[in-house]
């Protein structure tokens, strides 16, 4: 009996896949099909896959061509499979010519001609793309524009910028550039807002009122009331409002939350998060300071994220300690927040005028999670125990600082017509509430 094996993602199964499977089957008597696991696809940069593993497996099963279906979960698995299943022939489409020659040591390798004119990517992009407009800080939006190119189903078509002549690449290539936010909204389906936090509420509201989906840099509002209002408005209008907090969309970060929530480190006692990035303020006048992102807006939401997601938003007491650079107390160079919960504590340290180790430590009764700096770009963390032999190290690929995944999540939410669960609404509200107290000087002490 000649055993044949082939692999693929088989997303939105089409006749190119079916023709490949038919010819693979004809090469022998028994066909094994390896379908890629979602995580494996993510780690090899395939982030736009539409169907979850289970649906893709069912589609392959539905062709009736596979005698056996297995899951491909890791790099190098093909060698293991060929040996484990006693495979005679490995086959794959001609788009991979040469790539799997290393398997010739174990079996025959056949590259079959790829079917022209059809592909999963083509099917994924055939439906009309979401036209995305952007507004705000140019260097950062440049990154978003670059990352959007990796995301199927979305296209950056508009930009609202004050200074149109001096735009950095790749922003200059955007087809429609205006300094009028209202006009931008007229031309797009959705908007990415990265303006100063004091403008967020008005801009989000205007976009929602005009029927546009919104991805807004966190904090989306500077008071709890305004935040509640914005999310209610989005819901009422059937629109997606999502906070752009890229850490929330990193695979390693979401796995970390799940591991902690399933009790891997026992009962939680403390969450401590630090985020800093030094900014040179020499020559910046007091007036200009108020138009800059202060430490608390820039880093506060990120540092609050693991605290609120793990311990909840129902803290009993808080103390905010800040050092300000201006008399109006709008620009903090450093802030430390301590939160007291019924049975746990949390602290966060953020700074643009103070440097510290940017780590995240989550302490529990059985062990702790350690995420090294810069923890907000999580791709690696350790679960550590009293007995180091039990320690676990976990790594998950992170591309584009998480912005890419955030955009994919935004597109998915729009397509499905319901918000995703990466950042729960009470978390967004608690972040806005914390901002409100900070600006009102409530529970704030100065150093
Ligand atoms: N294919 C084809 N013709 C097309 C599209 C795809 O013959 N028009 C073939 C591919 O060459 C591959 C199989 O169908 O052999 C599955 O394609 P994908 O789902 O795109 O999977 P791919 O990313 O090529 O995964 O470990 C994974 C494998 O290496 C291949």
Boltz pocket constraint, residues with backbone or C-beta under 6 A from the ligand:
constraints:
  - pocket:
      binder: B
      contacts: [[A, 7], [A, 8], [A, 9], [A, 10], [A, 11], [A, 16], [A, 17], [A, 20], [A, 34], [A, 36], [A, 72], [A, 91], [A, 92], [A, 93], [A, 94], [A, 95], [A, 96], [A, 112], [A, 113], [A, 114], [A, 115], [A, 116], [A, 117], [A, 118], [A, 119], [A, 120]]
      max_distance: 6.0
